[in-house]
Every structure is written in C-alpha cells, then in structure tokens.
C-alpha cells in the first residue's frame, strides 16, 4: 500500500488499497463536473437536477472495474453538506451516520452515502476492503479536496 495512506495508523479495514491510486483528473467549471480516476475505478460528481431531486444536491456516480467485463457501478444524490463532510471539508455525521461511525469507526458518515476516517473515504459505505467490493475507496489528497472546494465554489 502507498505510505501516504498510513500516517500514524493503518487505513480502516473497509478501505480498499486501490483508493491510493485515485487522483484528481478533471474539473469542468462550465458544467460543474469533477472527475476523480484511478487504475480500477472512477468517480464523477455533478449537480443533480433540482426539478427532480430538489435544490442543493449532487450526483456521485462511480464505476469499479474488477476483471475483464466484471464491474460494479452506482449513483447517489447527496446534499452539498454531505459532499463537504465526505471530502473532509467539514466534519461530523448526520443522524443516519452516527451508527456507522460507532460500528465501523470514522470521523464522518451518512447512511447509504459515504463513510470517512481521516483522509480515507468510501462511497456509499463501508465494505470488506477487498477487491470485488462494490464500494469505491478514495484517499483524499489535497488536490482532490481543493478540486471539490472549487466545484462547490468555496474559499
């Protein structure tokens, strides 16, 4: 595993080693779209249609490639505040995520959306941490956090 993932403590058991390979790839301010890619997965963040999902929501759309044509994919719409917490721009957990933090460890979580411990993020939640798990893991480097800040037009 990449040494940046360890710090003082090892990554959480639910974090997949491929998360260290995820890097900021493309920010498209005109369409408010951010793409984060790695060797085995990619994540796209873009605004959700306010007519269908209400204001202040973002799509998190991911795909994980396992082997040949085997893959897992998913998409969820999250509030801006959940996106900020997921990417470590703010801390805390909403009411639905407190049990996830209690059971699996972490600093922030929202049920069916994400779990984060330090810079270790899983979407949509904790998993096995092994290959074949349908959860996408992302190690949150500064360039990823800064790209999310830009996407959300935060200082």
FIRO-154678 format. One line per 2 residues: for each residue z, y, x of N, C-alpha, C, O. Coordinates in Angstrom, 2 decimals, decimal comma, always signed. Example, Ala and Ser with C-alpha at 12.3 -4.5 7.8 and 13.67 -1.06 7.14 Angstrom:
% FIRO-154678
+7,80/-5,69/+13,19/+7,80/-4,50/+12,30/+7,80/-3,30/+13,20/+8,46/-3,32/+14,24 ~ +7,08/-2,25/+12,85/+7,14/-1,06/+13,67/+7,87/+0,03/+12,90/+8,04/+1,14/+13,41 $
This chain:
% FIRO-154678
+0,00/-1,20/+0,83/+0,00/+0,00/+0,00/+0,00/+1,25/+0,87/+0,42/+1,21/+2,03 ~ -0,46/+2,31/+0,32/-0,51/+3,59/+1,01/+0,91/+4,10/+1,22/+1,72/+4,09/+0,29 $
+1,23/+4,55/+2,42/+2,59/+5,02/+2,73/+3,02/+6,20/+1,87/+4,21/+6,38/+1,63 ~ +2,06/+7,01/+1,41/+2,42/+8,17/+0,58/+3,09/+7,74/-0,72/+3,81/+8,53/-1,33 $
+2,85/+6,51/-1,15/+3,40/+6,04/-2,42/+4,88/+5,73/-2,31/+5,57/+5,69/-3,33 ~ +5,38/+5,50/-1,11/+6,74/+5,03/-0,96/+7,78/+6,13/-0,92/+8,73/+6,10/-1,69 $
+7,61/+7,12/-0,03/+8,66/+8,10/+0,13/+9,93/+7,37/+0,53/+9,89/+6,51/+1,41 ~ +11,04/+7,69/-0,09/+12,32/+7,05/+0,22/+12,42/+5,70/-0,48/+12,97/+4,75/+0,08 $
+11,90/+5,61/-1,69/+11,99/+4,37/-2,46/+10,59/+3,82/-2,71/+9,62/+4,57/-2,74 ~ +10,49/+2,50/-2,90/+9,18/+1,92/-3,21/+8,73/+2,36/-4,61/+9,55/+2,81/-5,41 $
+7,43/+2,24/-4,89/+6,96/+2,61/-6,22/+7,57/+1,69/-7,28/+8,01/+0,59/-6,97 ~ +7,60/+2,15/-8,52/+8,14/+1,31/-9,59/+7,33/+0,03/-9,76/+6,14/-0,01/-9,42 $
+7,96/-1,00/-10,28/+7,31/-2,31/-10,44/+6,07/-2,23/-11,34/+5,15/-3,03/-11,19 ~ +6,03/-1,28/-12,26/+4,91/-1,18/-13,19/+3,70/-0,45/-12,60/+2,66/-0,38/-13,25 $
+3,82/+0,09/-11,40/+2,74/+0,87/-10,77/+1,81/-0,05/-9,99/+2,28/-0,85/-9,17 ~ +0,49/+0,05/-10,22/-0,48/-0,77/-9,52/-0,90/-0,09/-8,22/-1,08/+1,13/-8,19 $
-1,05/-0,85/-7,16/-1,40/-0,33/-5,84/-2,70/+0,47/-5,84/-2,88/+1,35/-5,00 ~ -3,61/+0,18/-6,77/-4,87/+0,94/-6,84/-4,64/+2,40/-7,24/-5,53/+3,23/-7,09 $
-3,46/+2,70/-7,74/-3,13/+4,09/-8,10/-3,18/+5,03/-6,91/-3,40/+6,22/-7,08 ~ -2,97/+4,49/-5,70/-3,03/+5,32/-4,49/-4,46/+5,71/-4,14/-4,68/+6,61/-3,34 $
-5,43/+5,03/-4,75/-6,84/+5,30/-4,48/-7,43/+6,32/-5,46/-8,59/+6,70/-5,34 ~ -6,64/+6,73/-6,42/-7,13/+7,68/-7,42/-7,05/+9,10/-6,84/-6,00/+9,52/-6,35 $
-8,16/+9,81/-6,90/-8,23/+11,16/-6,35/-8,94/+12,09/-7,31/-9,79/+11,68/-8,10 ~ -8,58/+13,38/-7,22/-9,29/+14,40/-7,97/-10,77/+14,27/-7,64/-11,14/+14,17/-6,47 $
-11,61/+14,27/-8,65/-13,04/+14,08/-8,43/-13,86/+15,28/-8,89/-14,69/+15,79/-8,13 ~ -13,64/+15,73/-10,12/-14,49/+16,77/-10,66/-13,75/+17,55/-11,74/-13,15/+16,96/-12,65 $
-13,79/+18,87/-11,63/-13,24/+19,76/-12,66/-14,39/+20,60/-13,18/-15,06/+21,30/-12,42 ~ -14,60/+20,52/-14,48/-15,69/+21,27/-15,12/-15,08/+22,30/-16,08/-14,86/+22,01/-17,25 $
-14,81/+23,51/-15,56/-14,13/+24,52/-16,38/-14,89/+24,87/-17,66/-14,27/+25,16/-18,69 ~ -16,23/+24,86/-17,60/-17,01/+25,25/-18,78/-16,79/+24,30/-19,95/-16,82/+24,73/-21,11 $
-16,56/+23,03/-19,69/-16,30/+22,07/-20,76/-14,84/+21,63/-20,79/-14,46/+20,76/-21,58 ~ -14,02/+22,24/-19,93/-12,59/+21,90/-19,84/-12,41/+20,39/-19,66/-11,65/+19,75/-20,40 $
-13,11/+19,84/-18,69/-13,07/+18,41/-18,42/-12,65/+18,17/-16,97/-13,13/+18,84/-16,06 ~ -11,76/+17,22/-16,78/-11,29/+16,82/-15,46/-11,52/+15,33/-15,31/-11,21/+14,56/-16,22 $
-12,05/+14,93/-14,15/-12,27/+13,52/-13,87/-11,50/+13,16/-12,60/-11,60/+13,84/-11,58 ~ -10,74/+12,07/-12,68/-10,00/+11,52/-11,56/-10,54/+10,11/-11,37/-10,62/+9,33/-12,32 $
-10,92/+9,77/-10,11/-11,56/+8,48/-9,87/-10,91/+7,75/-8,71/-10,29/+8,35/-7,83 ~ -11,07/+6,44/-8,75/-10,67/+5,57/-7,65/-11,64/+4,43/-7,54/-12,66/+4,40/-8,22 $
-11,31/+3,48/-6,68/-12,23/+2,37/-6,45/-12,29/+1,41/-7,65/-13,29/+0,73/-7,85 ~ -11,22/+1,35/-8,44/-11,17/+0,39/-9,54/-11,04/+1,04/-10,91/-11,06/+0,34/-11,93 $
-10,91/+2,36/-10,97/-10,67/+2,99/-12,26/-11,10/+4,45/-12,26/-11,31/+5,05/-11,20 ~ -11,22/+5,00/-13,46/-11,41/+6,45/-13,58/-10,73/+6,93/-14,86/-10,54/+6,17/-15,82 $
-10,37/+8,20/-14,84/-9,73/+8,86/-15,98/-10,44/+10,17/-16,24/-10,69/+10,94/-15,32 ~ -10,78/+10,42/-17,50/-11,34/+11,70/-17,90/-10,35/+12,37/-18,86/-9,84/+11,73/-19,78 $
-10,10/+13,65/-18,63/-9,25/+14,45/-19,51/-10,13/+15,54/-20,10/-10,80/+16,26/-19,36 ~ -10,14/+15,65/-21,43/-10,94/+16,70/-22,09/-10,27/+17,07/-23,40/-9,48/+16,29/-23,94 $
-10,58/+18,26/-23,93/-9,94/+18,68/-25,17/-10,32/+17,76/-26,34/-11,45/+17,29/-26,43 ~ -9,37/+17,54/-27,22/-9,63/+16,80/-28,46/-10,13/+17,80/-29,50/-9,77/+18,97/-29,48 $
-10,95/+17,32/-30,41/-11,48/+18,16/-31,48/-10,34/+18,62/-32,38/-9,70/+17,80/-33,03 ~ -10,07/+19,95/-32,42/-8,93/+20,42/-33,22/-9,10/+20,14/-34,71/-8,11/+20,04/-35,44 $
-10,35/+20,02/-35,17/-10,57/+19,72/-36,58/-10,07/+18,34/-36,98/-9,63/+18,14/-38,11 ~ -10,15/+17,40/-36,07/-9,72/+16,03/-36,36/-8,31/+15,73/-35,88/-7,61/+14,92/-36,49 $
-7,88/+16,36/-34,80/-6,61/+15,99/-34,17/-5,58/+17,11/-34,16/-4,47/+16,91/-33,67 ~ -5,92/+18,26/-34,69/-5,02/+19,39/-34,68/-5,14/+20,14/-33,37/-5,77/+19,66/-32,42 $
-4,55/+21,31/-33,31/-4,67/+22,12/-32,09/-3,84/+21,55/-30,95/-2,93/+20,75/-31,16 ~ -4,17/+21,98/-29,75/-3,32/+21,71/-28,60/-3,26/+20,23/-28,20/-2,21/+19,75/-27,77 $
-4,38/+19,51/-28,34/-4,41/+18,10/-27,95/-5,54/+17,84/-26,96/-6,58/+18,51/-26,98 ~ -5,31/+16,85/-26,11/-6,25/+16,47/-25,07/-6,51/+14,98/-25,13/-5,59/+14,19/-25,37 $
-7,76/+14,58/-24,91/-8,10/+13,17/-24,78/-7,84/+12,71/-23,36/-8,22/+13,39/-22,40 ~ -7,19/+11,58/-23,21/-7,10/+10,87/-21,95/-7,93/+9,59/-22,15/-7,57/+8,74/-22,96 $
-9,02/+9,49/-21,43/-9,96/+8,38/-21,60/-10,09/+7,67/-20,25/-10,46/+8,29/-19,26 ~ -9,78/+6,37/-20,21/-9,79/+5,66/-18,94/-10,52/+4,34/-19,04/-10,68/+3,76/-20,11 $
-10,97/+3,89/-17,87/-11,55/+2,56/-17,74/-11,08/+1,98/-16,41/-11,02/+2,67/-15,40 ~ -10,74/+0,69/-16,45/-10,33/-0,03/-15,26/-11,29/-1,21/-15,11/-11,47/-2,00/-16,03 $
-11,90/-1,32/-13,93/-12,81/-2,41/-13,65/-12,07/-3,49/-12,86/-11,44/-3,19/-11,84 ~ -12,15/-4,72/-13,33/-11,44/-5,82/-12,67/-12,38/-6,61/-11,78/-12,22/-6,62/-10,56 $
-13,35/-7,28/-12,37/-14,25/-8,13/-11,61/-15,53/-8,29/-12,42/-15,50/-8,61/-13,61 ~ -16,65/-8,06/-11,75/-17,96/-8,14/-12,39/-17,95/-7,34/-13,69/-17,82/-6,12/-13,66 $
-18,08/-8,00/-14,83/-18,16/-7,28/-16,11/-16,82/-7,21/-16,84/-16,77/-6,78/-17,99 ~ -15,76/-7,62/-16,19/-14,44/-7,57/-16,81/-13,83/-6,19/-16,60/-13,79/-5,68/-15,48 $
-13,37/-5,61/-17,69/-12,75/-4,28/-17,60/-11,83/-4,07/-18,80/-11,86/-4,81/-19,78 ~ -11,01/-3,05/-18,69/-10,17/-2,60/-19,80/-10,39/-1,10/-19,93/-10,61/-0,41/-18,94 $
-10,32/-0,61/-21,14/-10,53/+0,81/-21,38/-9,62/+1,25/-22,51/-9,17/+0,44/-23,33 ~ -9,36/+2,53/-22,55/-8,55/+3,07/-23,63/-8,69/+4,57/-23,72/-9,21/+5,22/-22,81 $
-8,21/+5,11/-24,82/-8,19/+6,55/-25,01/-7,06/+6,92/-25,95/-6,79/+6,23/-26,93 ~ -6,41/+8,01/-25,62/-5,33/+8,53/-26,46/-5,44/+10,05/-26,49/-5,93/+10,67/-25,55 $
-5,00/+10,64/-27,57/-4,93/+12,09/-27,69/-3,47/+12,50/-27,54/-2,60/+12,01/-28,26 ~ -3,20/+13,41/-26,59/-1,83/+13,84/-26,32/-1,73/+15,36/-26,45/-2,71/+16,08/-26,28 $
-0,55/+15,82/-26,77/-0,29/+17,26/-26,81/-0,29/+17,83/-25,39/-0,05/+17,11/-24,43 ~ -0,55/+19,12/-25,27/-0,55/+19,78/-23,97/+0,77/+19,57/-23,25/+0,77/+19,33/-22,04 $
+1,89/+19,65/-23,95/+3,19/+19,48/-23,31/+3,33/+18,07/-22,73/+3,89/+17,91/-21,64 ~ +2,84/+17,05/-23,43/+2,88/+15,69/-22,90/+2,00/+15,57/-21,66/+2,36/+14,88/-20,71 $
+0,86/+16,23/-21,65/-0,02/+16,23/-20,48/+0,67/+16,88/-19,29/+0,57/+16,39/-18,17 ~ +1,37/+17,97/-19,53/+2,11/+18,65/-18,46/+3,20/+17,75/-17,89/+3,37/+17,68/-16,67 $
+3,95/+17,07/-18,77/+5,01/+16,17/-18,31/+4,43/+14,96/-17,57/+4,95/+14,55/-16,54 ~ +3,35/+14,41/-18,11/+2,74/+13,23/-17,49/+2,32/+13,51/-16,05/+2,50/+12,67/-15,18 $
+1,77/+14,68/-15,80/+1,26/+15,00/-14,48/+2,26/+15,76/-13,61/+1,89/+16,35/-12,59 ~ +3,53/+15,73/-14,02/+4,59/+16,26/-13,18/+4,65/+17,76/-13,09/+5,23/+18,31/-12,16 $
+4,05/+18,45/-14,06/+4,13/+19,92/-14,06/+5,40/+20,39/-14,74/+5,86/+21,51/-14,49 ~ +5,98/+19,56/-15,59/+7,31/+19,77/-16,17/+7,97/+18,40/-16,27/+7,29/+17,37/-16,19 $
+9,28/+18,37/-16,43/+10,00/+17,10/-16,56/+10,50/+16,92/-17,98/+10,32/+17,79/-18,84 ~ +11,12/+15,79/-18,20/+11,70/+15,50/-19,49/+10,91/+14,43/-20,21/+9,82/+14,04/-19,78 $
+11,47/+13,96/-21,29/+10,83/+12,94/-22,11/+11,00/+13,33/-23,56/+12,04/+13,86/-23,94 ~ +9,99/+13,08/-24,36/+10,19/+13,33/-25,78/+11,05/+12,21/-26,34/+11,35/+11,24/-25,64 $
+11,45/+12,32/-27,58/+12,37/+11,36/-28,18/+11,84/+9,93/-28,09/+12,61/+9,00/-27,86 ~ +10,53/+9,75/-28,27/+9,96/+8,40/-28,25/+9,95/+7,79/-26,85/+9,82/+6,57/-26,71 $
+10,09/+8,61/-25,81/+10,00/+8,10/-24,45/+11,32/+7,82/-23,77/+11,35/+7,22/-22,70 ~ +12,42/+8,23/-24,39/+13,72/+8,03/-23,73/+14,04/+6,56/-23,50/+14,59/+6,21/-22,46 $
+13,71/+5,70/-24,45/+13,99/+4,28/-24,26/+13,14/+3,70/-23,13/+13,59/+2,79/-22,43 ~ +11,89/+4,21/-22,94/+11,05/+3,74/-21,84/+11,69/+4,06/-20,50/+11,73/+3,22/-19,60 $
+12,17/+5,29/-20,37/+12,84/+5,71/-19,14/+14,09/+4,87/-18,92/+14,35/+4,44/-17,80 ~ +14,86/+4,63/-19,97/+16,08/+3,83/-19,85/+15,76/+2,39/-19,43/+16,46/+1,81/-18,60 $
+14,72/+1,83/-20,00/+14,40/+0,41/-19,74/+13,62/+0,19/-18,44/+13,90/-0,76/-17,71 ~ +12,64/+1,07/-18,16/+11,75/+0,84/-17,03/+11,96/+1,80/-15,86/+11,33/+1,66/-14,82 $
+12,84/+2,77/-16,03/+13,05/+3,78/-15,00/+12,00/+4,86/-15,12/+10,98/+4,69/-15,79 ~ +12,25/+5,97/-14,48/+11,28/+7,05/-14,52/+11,94/+8,38/-14,77/+13,15/+8,47/-15,00 $
+11,13/+9,42/-14,71/+11,58/+10,78/-14,94/+11,10/+11,31/-16,28/+11,70/+12,22/-16,86 ~ +10,01/+10,73/-16,76/+9,40/+11,26/-17,98/+8,55/+10,17/-18,62/+7,93/+9,37/-17,92 $
+8,52/+10,16/-19,95/+7,71/+9,17/-20,66/+7,48/+9,62/-22,09/+8,24/+10,42/-22,64 ~ +6,44/+9,10/-22,68/+6,18/+9,25/-24,10/+5,54/+7,94/-24,55/+4,54/+7,51/-23,99 $
+6,14/+7,33/-25,57/+5,67/+6,03/-26,03/+4,19/+6,07/-26,37/+3,73/+6,98/-27,04 ~ +3,46/+5,07/-25,89/+2,01/+4,91/-26,12/+1,17/+5,98/-25,43/-0,02/+6,10/-25,71 $
+1,78/+6,77/-24,53/+1,04/+7,83/-23,83/+1,11/+7,68/-22,32/+0,08/+7,62/-21,66 ~ +2,32/+7,63/-21,76/+2,48/+7,59/-20,31/+3,92/+7,28/-19,94/+4,83/+7,37/-20,76 $
+4,10/+6,91/-18,66/+5,41/+6,86/-18,03/+5,22/+7,36/-16,60/+4,23/+7,01/-15,95 ~ +6,16/+8,17/-16,13/+6,04/+8,71/-14,77/+7,39/+8,65/-14,08/+8,43/+9,00/-14,65 $
+7,36/+8,20/-12,84/+8,53/+8,26/-11,96/+8,09/+8,97/-10,70/+7,27/+8,46/-9,94 ~ +8,65/+10,17/-10,46/+8,21/+10,97/-9,33/+6,72/+11,25/-9,44/+6,28/+11,83/-10,43 $
+5,95/+10,83/-8,45/+4,50/+11,03/-8,47/+3,74/+9,78/-8,90/+2,52/+9,72/-8,73 ~ +4,43/+8,80/-9,44/+3,81/+7,56/-9,90/+3,63/+7,63/-11,41/+4,60/+7,65/-12,17 $
+2,38/+7,66/-11,85/+2,04/+7,81/-13,27/+1,30/+6,57/-13,76/+0,39/+6,08/-13,10 ~ +1,69/+6,08/-14,93/+0,95/+5,03/-15,63/+0,58/+5,54/-17,01/+1,40/+6,14/-17,70 $
-0,65/+5,30/-17,41/-1,15/+5,64/-18,74/-1,69/+4,35/-19,35/-2,48/+3,68/-18,68 ~ -1,33/+3,96/-20,54/-0,48/+4,61/-21,51/+1,00/+4,22/-21,43/+1,80/+4,71/-22,22 $
+1,36/+3,35/-20,49/+2,77/+2,99/-20,38/+2,99/+2,04/-19,23/+2,08/+1,78/-18,45 ~ +4,21/+1,51/-19,12/+4,50/+0,58/-18,03/+3,76/-0,73/-18,27/+3,42/-1,08/-19,40 $
+3,52/-1,43/-17,21/+2,87/-2,73/-17,31/+3,43/-3,66/-16,27/+4,59/-3,53/-15,86 ~ +2,63/-4,60/-15,83/+3,07/-5,58/-14,84/+2,96/-5,04/-13,42/+3,68/-5,50/-12,53 $
+2,07/-4,08/-13,20/+1,82/-3,57/-11,86/+0,83/-4,43/-11,09/+0,52/-4,13/-9,93 ~ +0,33/-5,48/-11,71/-0,60/-6,39/-11,04/-2,03/-6,12/-11,50/-2,26/-5,52/-12,55 $
-3,00/-6,56/-10,68/-4,40/-6,45/-11,08/-4,60/-7,20/-12,40/-3,99/-8,24/-12,63 ~ -5,46/-6,67/-13,25/-5,69/-7,25/-14,56/-4,87/-6,59/-15,65/-5,06/-6,87/-16,83 $
-3,96/-5,71/-15,26/-3,13/-4,96/-16,21/-3,99/-3,85/-16,82/-4,70/-3,17/-16,07 ~ -3,96/-3,63/-18,12/-4,81/-2,61/-18,74/-4,29/-1,18/-18,63/-4,88/-0,26/-19,19 $
-3,18/-0,98/-17,89/-2,64/+0,37/-17,71/-3,24/+0,98/-16,45/-3,36/+0,30/-15,43 ~ -3,62/+2,25/-16,51/-4,15/+2,93/-15,33/-2,99/+3,57/-14,58/-2,16/+4,25/-15,17 $
-2,95/+3,36/-13,27/-1,94/+3,95/-12,40/-2,59/+5,05/-11,57/-3,71/+4,90/-11,09 ~ -1,86/+6,16/-11,40/-2,36/+7,29/-10,59/-1,20/+7,82/-9,76/-0,15/+8,16/-10,30 $
-1,40/+7,89/-8,44/-0,43/+8,56/-7,59/-0,78/+10,04/-7,60/-1,89/+10,42/-7,23 ~ +0,14/+10,88/-8,03/-0,12/+12,30/-8,26/+0,00/+13,11/-6,97/+1,07/+13,59/-6,62 $
-1,11/+13,24/-6,29/-1,17/+14,11/-5,12/-1,28/+15,55/-5,59/-1,58/+15,81/-6,76 ~ -1,04/+16,50/-4,67/-1,08/+17,92/-5,02/-2,43/+18,34/-5,59/-2,48/+19,17/-6,49 $
-3,54/+17,78/-5,08/-4,85/+18,19/-5,58/-5,04/+17,79/-7,04/-5,70/+18,51/-7,79 ~ -4,48/+16,67/-7,44/-4,56/+16,26/-8,85/-3,71/+17,18/-9,71/-4,17/+17,65/-10,76 $
-2,48/+17,45/-9,27/-1,62/+18,36/-10,04/-2,25/+19,74/-10,16/-2,23/+20,34/-11,24 ~ -2,82/+20,25/-9,08/-3,46/+21,56/-9,11/-4,67/+21,57/-10,03/-4,92/+22,56/-10,72 $
-5,43/+20,48/-10,06/-6,59/+20,41/-10,96/-6,14/+20,43/-12,42/-6,77/+21,07/-13,26 ~ -5,05/+19,73/-12,74/-4,52/+19,75/-14,11/-4,02/+21,15/-14,46/-4,23/+21,63/-15,58 $
-3,36/+21,82/-13,50/-2,92/+23,21/-13,72/-4,13/+24,09/-14,06/-4,08/+24,87/-15,01 ~ -5,20/+23,96/-13,28/-6,40/+24,74/-13,54/-6,99/+24,41/-14,91/-7,40/+25,31/-15,65 $
-7,05/+23,12/-15,24/-7,58/+22,70/-16,53/-6,82/+23,36/-17,68/-7,41/+23,81/-18,66 ~ -5,49/+23,41/-17,54/-4,64/+23,96/-18,58/-4,48/+25,48/-18,46/-3,79/+26,11/-19,26 $
-5,13/+26,05/-17,43/-5,08/+27,49/-17,17/-3,64/+27,98/-16,98/-3,22/+28,99/-17,55 ~ -2,90/+27,21/-16,16/-1,51/+27,56/-15,83/-1,47/+28,26/-14,48/-2,35/+28,04/-13,64 $
-0,46/+29,10/-14,26/-0,34/+29,77/-12,94/+0,02/+28,78/-11,84/+0,16/+29,17/-10,68 $
